[in-house]
Amino acid sequence: MQGPEIDSGGLDGVSADGLDGLSQLLQIAGTWNDADPEIDRAFLTTRSALAQAWSDHAACDAHAAEAGFAASEEGRAAMAEMDRIQHRIRDLEIGLAARPAGNLAELRLKIALLSLDGQLRPEFEAGVLADALRLLAAQEKG
């Protein structure tokens, strides 16, 4: 599966090593006086939808295993449903990646949802970095 096309806002030349600065940016951002910001409902809705989709995917996976995966009609049906759910998950992730974070809390939520095992996935790095830089620039302006 190929990653989404994300407008990196001129950050195409930033390597994965260069993105190591993202953690530094977030540490700096963590000092902002942004203690209890309002989170756009779209971020919370996406988080809930992703949690439900992953839960459904796990249930289908268990059902397919019990039914012998592709060895039975029931197993094949469960695997087809997992594929449908996986497409839904990808659509949710792409939609979240395209939505700009309006504050630090939204940026943190976005990073958590677009990461695997604590590592921001490569197809989302440029967009998240652009959000972080935009939020830092706004903070510096006042």
N, C-alpha and C positions, 0 to 999 in steps of 0.2 A: 504494500500500500504506500503510495507516494504522499508526501506532506502537502499541505495547502500552499497556495500562492499567497504570500503575505507581503504587502508593501512595507519595506523596511525603512522607508523614509530616509534613504541615503546611507543606510548602514550595511549595504551589501558587502563591503570590504572587511567587516568585523569578523574575525575568526572566533572559533569556539574558545581559544585561549584568551582572546581579547574580551570575551564575555565574562571572564573571571571577574572583571570590574563590576559586573552586575551585583555580586554579593557585597562589594564595597559600597556601591551606590545605595543598596538597600540598608546597609548598616548606617550610613549617613542619614538616609531617609527616616530611619527608625528614631532619630533624635528630633524629628519634627513634632510640633505641638499639634498632633492629629489624634488625640487620645481616643475619641469616640465618634468617628466620622459616620455620616449616613452612607449606607451601602445601597446602591441602586438595586431595586427589586429584581432586575434582570439577572444580576450576578447570583443572587440567592435562589432564584427559580432555576437557573442553569445548574447550580450545585445540587439542588434537590433532584432534578431530572437525571443528572449523571449518576447520582447515588442509586436511584431507582433502576436505571438502565443496567448498571453493573450488577445489581442484585438480581435482576431478571436474567442477565447473562449467566451468572453463577448457577441459578436454579435450572436453566436449560442445559447447562453443561452437566450438572449432576444427573438430570433426567436422561440425557443422551447416553451417559456412561452406564446407567442402570439398564437402558434399553439396548446396550451393545453397540453404541455409536452407529456407524453406517451399516451394521449387519442386519438391522431391522427397519421396517417402515417408520416405526415410532422413533427410533434413534435418528434416522435421516430427517424426520420432521423437526426434532429438537435441534439438530445441527443447523437446519435452514433458519429456524427462529433465532439461533445465536448469531447467524450471519446478518439477519435483519437488524437485530439489536446492535451489533457492532457498527453497522452503517449509521444507526441513530446516534450512537456515542460519538462517532466521527463528526457528524453534522453538528452536534452540540459543541464539541471542542472547537471546530472551525468558527462557529458563530461567536463563541466566547473570545477566541483569539482576535477576531475582527473588532470586538467592542473595546473602545479605549477605556482604560481605568481612569476614573475621575479623582481618585484619592488613594492614599497609601493602603487603606484597608482593602479596597477593590483590587489593587495591584497584588497584594499578598494572596488574596483569594484566587486571583487569576493564575498566579504562579503555582499555587498548590494544586489547582485543578488541571493544569497543563503539564504537570510533572509526573514522572514515574520514579518511585523509590527515592524521592527527594532531589532528583536531577531533572532540571527543565529540559524537555525534549527538544532536539535540535530544530525541528520544523517551526517551533514557536519562539525561539530565542530572539530573533531580530525584532519581532513585534513587541515582546515584553521589554526588551532593552529600550525600544523607542518610547514606550509608555513611561519607563523609569526616568529616562532623560527629559521627557516632556514635563513630568511632575517635578523633577529637580529644578528645571528652568523656571517653572511657575513659582516654586518656593523661593528661589533666589530673587525674583522680581518683587516679591512682597507678599 
